[in-house]
Amino acid sequence: MNAPLLEFRDLTVRYGARAVLDGFCGALWEGRILAVVGPNGCGKSTLLKSVFGLVKPDVGGARLMGRLVGEWDRCELVAFAAYQLVGAAGEV
């Protein structure tokens, strides 16, 4: 089986003393749809920000196509996201 397109392992993000994400694990496989739902303040935006390197996790991290998000060049990451997210939406 192929590796997931996007994977989170033990992702923990804190804003001050408050843990917004605490040990989050999950994966998104190519060709699948994932919905992230929940009440305000539960960490949905923080999860997306961690994918694009806008917030640094305290523990764990995200891998995009098998590479840690922090290893991606910023321009490369943005180009990949635009192609995958916007391009994929056009195919629906």
ABEGO torsion letter per residue (X at the ends): XBBBABBBBGBBBBBEABBABBGBBEBBBBGBBBBBBEBBGAGAAAAAAAAAGABBBABEEBBBGGBBAAABBAAAAAAAAAAAAAAAAAAX
